[in-house]
């Protein structure tokens, strides 16, 4: 009997029981690369290459360590603590712990969703992310497998959780002591974060009908002024769509969208609009406390992540019931999951209970709309709000003694006292300006020695601009499809598309949300591809041009230069990193399975991608950035990023740090510092503009691409910093690299620097660091060289 490959036959057996576990997808599941399922040390050599070039720089907030009962230990002046750790090691350990925390949030989110979706749809529910053969790039590159069903992600999350446990163990007293290895482990945690996010978004895209690589995803309304406060209002806060989906389904089934306003805050808002077009978006976490104190919400529904710790306390003051729907955030509330919906509603409406934990999604879907319809009219009639009335407002601003304590305690150092003085004279314009710049933390309330509820005063004075705060955002499209990569990949690698800028992170901006809009508008007009996600994607949609159109309405959502894409919520950040993997795989034919190092090497040397987390505040944002760093993608954070206490800074003056190998023959080539940094802080909008252009340089740029990138780098520096960049000449390899419009002027400047110019032929004859070589194959991985020169 002939047996086909992959088959087997059993004959002549009786009373035999055969148990077969989960069967894989055959040969395609066999890892091709050298590091499938990398352990915490498997990619250590790659990490060392990163750390050798981009040295960690630490800005600790304290020179003390009090992590164990040996301490407190003073680590100043290279002292060692009682356990033997020094300040550098302690700073690196804190970076690792931050990265672990962020990765744990996203992977736990993915685990919660996967458990729920498998229970609802079964393990064999097929993955569908749109027009892609490479459906899960990060999973393939890290795990060495091609998932086909949502059940295939079970071992992926098992791996992530096991690795995070191993990493967490290394932070305990008496474990790791070397800062270099702490940083390698932090990079590993960042990579795990990207993987956990990919799992979470792919399964919810596949199972919940989200847009699938849809460049024409519909628009959603966004802003504090979009809701009708006369209707019952439900606000969902957090990052997990599971519970809000049941609320939306119930409202849809009972035709309640014209009777109840439902909107979200933070990434739950993103996914609500991806799930149902009738949902709306208030904004980021910076709007949370402001919106609650307005008194407009009638029901608050929380799930996980980016939920204020004082949300129950604030809601209680205004008789807003809180429904906690996830085990990670329960506020000490009673678990009413086994009680009847009517009994729970009665207790909440009467005020007997301020809120409940409710983990039964079916009950949540029914309870929340019914509760809103019942309690909404009661609350509206009583006019609950924390904001002062007109008379009280006048008394409060008059109490200000101009002591400036609020400004000193404000994370943004806002000139609150000036606004108080102006308001005494009837001028509210300064408060209206503060409304956008205020991150809604409420620290000013506790600072004021005169007892002024400062945040409430700001919001009261800003009612006019709040009513007008209405924008539009294209809802999350999910992955970038393979056809788009094929169309644009060559331009990215050669540099003729100047770069991909990914705007991610939180709303802790140094000077308000308008900065994000301005940066995006400038760079998109310069033909960069802009990809956004999370809170940054929301804030981009908050401003309009003279014709009343937002950036999402003005620019298409396809992955080509000069376009603006929103991938979706925080977990959709994975698709941004995955796009660079797709470029390496689809355009360059690089094998992905279990092949992180080679893919990351390609990205670092050839793909002009930069992440910007202008308002980053959370551990999650740090983990995302660190994961991108391990993939070879530089990240810029805003001035608050110094509080992360670690950056990866390149030293362009150390020439030996910028040696790469030529993959054709293994020869060593000294290249320009490109990209110059891997994680760096920028202080102002003016500083970040040319920095973004600079970090898009890559050794593989052809002359046309380099000329385009130099044009933007020079112009942005002249426009915003009022000067030529000091190092522009470092990126010139021959006269063809020079921007055509300034070619002669720049050649004269080069001559002044000592370069030799043949003016008759308009050629550079001597001076550049290296010459252009269109077939140059830069790599940092020796095994990728076809032959090695001795």
Number of C-alpha atoms within 10 A of each C-alpha: 4 6 8 8 6 7 6 8 8 5 5 4 7 6 5 6 7 6 5 6 6 7 6 14 13 8 9 13 15 15 21 17 19 15 19 21 23 19 16 18 12 15 18 20 13 19 23 16 13 24 19 14 22 21 17 22 17 18 14 18 11 11 18 16 19 11 13 12 9 12 13 13 20 18 19 13 9 12 14 17 20 17 14 11 24 23 23 22 20 25 27 28 26 20 26 28 22 22 31 28 20 21 31 23 20 27 27 19 22 26 20 16 20 23 14 14 20 17 10 11 12 15 17 12 18 17 20 20 28 19 16 18 13 20 23 24 27 31 27 27 29 24 26 26 28 24 24 17 17 24 21 21 25 17 11 22 21 12 18 22 19 13 20 23 13 14 21 16 12 18 19 12 16 10 11 17 20 16 21 21 21 24 26 25 30 28 30 29 32 31 26 32 32 29 30 30 26 27 29 26 27 26 25 24 24 19 19 16 13 26 23 22 24 22 24 14 20 16 18 22 24 26 24 18 18 19 23 11 16 14 20 26 23 24 26 31 30 22 27 29 23 21 24 29 21 18 24 24 16 20 22 13 10 10 11 15 14 9 14 22 24 29 28 29 28 29 30 31 34 34 29 29 24 28 22 17 14 18 21 24 31 28 27 26 23 23 21 23 21 23 18 22 20 18 21 25 31 31 27 23 23 29 25 22 20 21 19 16 10 10 17 22 13 16 22 15 15 21 25 28 27 28 25 29 25 20 13 13 16 21 17 11 17 14 15 16 17 10 11 11 17 13 10 19 22 15 15 21 21 11 14 10 18 21 31 23 22 26 19 14 18 15 18 25 19 18 20 27 24 18 22 27 19 16 22 24 15 16 21 18 9 9 12 19 19 20 20 18 11 10 8 12 19 17 13 18 22 15 14 21 14 13 12 18 17 22 19 14 16 19 17 17 16 19 16 22 21 14 21 27 19 15 19 17 11 10 14 20 15 20 25 20 15 20 23 19 22 28 26 20 18 16 16 22 18 15 19 19 13 13 13 20 20 23 23 21 22 25 25 22 26 20 16 13 17 18 13 12 16 20 27 25 24 29 33 30 27 31 31 27 24 21 14 17 23 14 12 17 25 16 20 26 28 22 27 21 24 32 29 29 26 26 30 27 29 26 30 30 28 22 19 20 24 17 19 24 20 15 18 24 17 13 22 20 13 18 18 24 27 24 26 29 31 29 29 30 33 32 25 29 27 24 18 18 9 6 6 9 15 20 23 23 16 12 15 16 24 22 23 22 21 21 20 30 30 32 31 31 32 29 30 28 30 30 27 26 24 26 22 28 27 28 26 25 18 18 17 13 10 16 18 27 27 25 23 29 26 23 23 24 22 27 22 26 23 28 32 31 31 25 28 26 27 32 27 26 20 19 20 27 25 28 32 32 31 31 26 29 25 26 27 26 27 26 29 25 28 22 19 20 25 18 13 22 17 22 24 22 18 25 15 19 9 10 12 12 17 21 18 21 22 24 22 16 14 22 17 17 16 16 23 21 24 22 25 23 25 30 27 22 25 20 15 14 19 17 15 22 24 21 20 26 26 28 26 29 28 30 27 25 29 21 23 18 24 26 24 20 30 24 21 21 23 20 19 26 22 14 13 14 14 11 12 14 17 9 11 14 18 15 24 24 22 18 20 18 22 25 21 15 9 10 16 15 12 17 22 14 13 18 14 10 11 11 15 16 18 11 12 6 8 12 14 20 14 16 19 19 16 16 12 18 12 11 11 16 20 27 25 23 19 14 12 19 19 12 14 16 10 5
